[in-house]
Amino acid sequence: MILFVGKKAKRAGESPINREREIEAEYYARKCGLTRDEALKIIKDARPAKQRASLVGAKTR
């Protein structure tokens, strides 16, 4: 029996930013009586492309 030792495989899931956006959309959908897809579209349209790009590379202290 051969055992492999090393790093855990990365999950092929969504990025944390996409997950946060989905959670936010679900909240607003419940709060405002929208569908989740409508809320996602509103959130996506509200943030300019340059701001979204800067959020990805932002460092926190």
ZAMARGU-4260 file (C-alpha; in steps of 0.2 Angstrom, whole numbers, plus 5000, padded with zeros to 4 digits):
<rodrens>
0) 5000/5000/5000 | 5007/5017/4995 | 5003/5032/5004 | 5005/5050/4997 | 5010/5063/5009
5) 5010/5081/5004 | 4999/5096/5002 | 4980/5095/5001 | 4972/5097/4984 | 4965/5114/4981
10) 4946/5114/4979 | 4939/5119/4962 | 4926/5130/4970 | 4922/5148/4967 | 4933/5162/4973
15) 4929/5170/4990 | 4924/5186/4981 | 4911/5177/4970 | 4905/5168/4986 | 4903/5184/4996
20) 4894/5192/4981 | 4881/5178/4981 | 4878/5179/4999 | 4875/5197/4998 | 4863/5194/4983
25) 4854/5181/4993 | 4852/5194/5007 | 4845/5208/4996 | 4834/5196/4987 | 4825/5191/5003
30) 4825/5209/5010 | 4818/5217/4994 | 4808/5203/4987 | 4819/5200/4972 | 4825/5185/4964
35) 4843/5180/4967 | 4848/5183/4949 | 4840/5200/4949 | 4850/5205/4965 | 4866/5198/4957
40) 4864/5208/4942 | 4860/5224/4952 | 4876/5221/4963 | 4887/5218/4947 | 4880/5233/4938
45) 4883/5244/4954 | 4902/5241/4954 | 4912/5248/4940 | 4924/5237/4932 | 4940/5246/4938
50) 4934/5245/4956 | 4931/5226/4955 | 4948/5224/4948 | 4956/5234/4962 | 4946/5224/4975
55) 4954/5207/4969 | 4972/5214/4971 | 4969/5223/4987 | 4979/5219/5002 | 4972/5220/5020
60) 4982/5225/5035
</rodrens>
